[in-house]
């Protein structure tokens, strides 16, 4: 059985802009064509990815991500009350940035592996499996 995957914004940005770790994220998508094994990102991390993409490519940033999500099994997960409370606990307990706390909370709740390029997650590396892109 394939473990679910959660991306933080850095993983998605790495893929879209061919940054270090892009191949690992690309491989992740190529191994998960079935809708039953989607790749997940929280709406909070999606917002961060949209923001960062628009900063890198002001004229086309939003379109790049819309086309990407339409063409892949990426699922954007709403930040509901339960996920928000789990993120708050991780932020308080481990000092994560709020966006990072949401990604970690989703990975924890879904028993998923977190894909990231940020070493900020080192504090929680014993709580959940992390795939380090760099």
C-alpha positions as CSV (number, residue, x, y, z in Angstrom):
1,X,0.0,0.0,0.0
2,X,1.3,3.4,-0.9
3,X,1.5,5.9,1.9
4,X,-0.4,9.1,1.3
5,X,1.7,12.2,0.4
6,X,1.4,15.8,1.6
7,X,3.2,18.7,0.0
8,X,4.2,21.9,1.6
9,X,4.4,25.0,-0.6
10,X,8.2,24.5,-1.0
11,X,7.7,21.1,-2.6
12,X,5.2,22.4,-5.1
13,X,7.4,25.5,-5.9
14,X,10.4,23.2,-6.4
15,X,8.5,21.2,-9.0
16,X,7.1,24.1,-10.8
17,X,10.3,26.1,-11.1
18,X,12.7,23.1,-11.4
19,X,14.5,23.8,-8.1
20,X,16.5,21.2,-6.2
21,X,14.2,18.3,-5.3
22,X,11.9,18.8,-8.3
23,X,12.6,15.3,-9.7
24,X,11.5,13.7,-6.4
25,X,8.1,15.5,-6.5
26,X,7.8,14.7,-10.2
27,X,8.4,11.1,-9.5
28,X,5.8,11.2,-6.7
29,X,3.1,12.4,-9.2
30,X,4.1,9.9,-11.8
31,X,3.7,7.0,-9.3
32,X,0.2,8.2,-8.2
33,X,-2.0,8.3,-11.3
34,X,-5.0,6.8,-9.6
35,X,-7.5,9.0,-7.9
36,X,-7.4,6.7,-4.9
37,X,-3.9,7.8,-4.1
38,X,-3.9,11.6,-4.4
39,X,-1.2,13.9,-3.4
40,X,-2.5,16.4,-0.8
41,X,-1.8,20.0,0.0
42,X,-3.7,22.2,2.5
43,X,-5.6,25.3,1.3
44,X,-3.2,27.3,3.5
45,X,-0.1,25.9,1.8
46,X,-1.9,26.2,-1.6
47,X,-2.3,29.9,-0.8
48,X,1.4,30.2,-0.1
49,X,2.3,28.5,-3.3
50,X,-0.1,30.8,-5.3
51,X,1.5,33.8,-3.6
52,X,5.1,32.7,-4.3
53,X,4.3,31.7,-7.9
54,X,2.7,35.1,-8.6
55,X,5.7,36.8,-7.2
56,X,8.0,34.8,-9.4
57,X,5.8,35.1,-12.5
58,X,3.4,38.1,-12.0
59,X,1.7,37.8,-15.3
60,X,1.1,34.0,-15.4
61,X,1.5,32.8,-11.8
62,X,-2.1,32.0,-11.0
63,X,-2.6,30.3,-14.4
64,X,0.4,28.1,-13.9
65,X,-1.1,26.6,-10.7
66,X,-4.6,26.3,-12.0
67,X,-3.4,24.3,-15.0
68,X,-1.2,22.2,-12.8
69,X,-3.9,21.3,-10.3
70,X,-6.3,20.5,-13.2
71,X,-3.7,18.1,-14.8
72,X,-2.6,16.2,-11.7
73,X,-4.0,14.2,-8.8
74,X,-3.2,17.1,-6.4
75,X,-6.0,17.6,-4.0
76,X,-6.4,20.8,-2.0
77,X,-7.7,20.0,1.5
78,X,-9.8,22.7,3.3
79,X,-8.5,24.0,6.6
80,X,-11.4,22.9,8.8
81,X,-11.6,23.3,12.6
82,X,-9.9,19.9,13.3
83,X,-7.0,20.6,11.0
84,X,-6.7,24.2,12.4
85,X,-6.5,22.9,16.0
86,X,-4.0,20.2,15.1
87,X,-1.9,22.9,13.3
88,X,-2.1,25.2,16.4
89,X,-0.9,22.4,18.7
90,X,2.1,21.8,16.4
91,X,2.9,25.5,16.1
92,X,2.7,25.9,19.9
93,X,4.6,22.7,20.7
94,X,7.4,22.9,18.1
95,X,7.6,26.5,17.0
96,X,6.6,25.9,13.4
97,X,5.5,28.7,11.1
98,X,1.8,28.6,10.7
99,X,1.9,27.4,7.0
100,X,4.3,24.7,8.0
101,X,2.1,23.7,11.0
102,X,-0.8,23.1,8.6
103,X,1.2,20.9,6.3
104,X,2.5,18.9,9.2
105,X,-1.0,18.6,10.7
106,X,-2.4,17.2,7.5
107,X,0.4,14.7,7.2
108,X,-0.1,13.7,10.8
109,X,-3.9,13.4,10.5
110,X,-3.7,11.4,7.2
111,X,-0.7,9.3,8.3
112,X,1.1,10.6,5.3
113,X,4.6,11.4,4.3
114,X,5.4,15.1,4.2
115,X,7.5,16.3,1.2
116,X,9.4,19.5,1.9
117,X,12.5,21.6,1.1
118,X,12.4,23.4,4.4
119,X,14.6,22.2,7.3
120,X,12.1,24.0,9.7
121,X,10.4,20.6,10.0
122,X,13.4,19.0,11.6
123,X,11.8,19.6,15.0
124,X,9.0,17.2,14.2
125,X,10.9,14.6,12.2
126,X,10.2,12.0,14.9
127,X,6.5,12.6,14.7
128,X,6.0,11.8,11.0
129,X,7.9,10.6,8.0
130,X,9.5,13.5,6.0
131,X,10.9,13.3,2.6
132,X,13.6,16.0,2.4
133,X,13.9,17.5,-1.0
134,X,17.3,19.2,-0.2
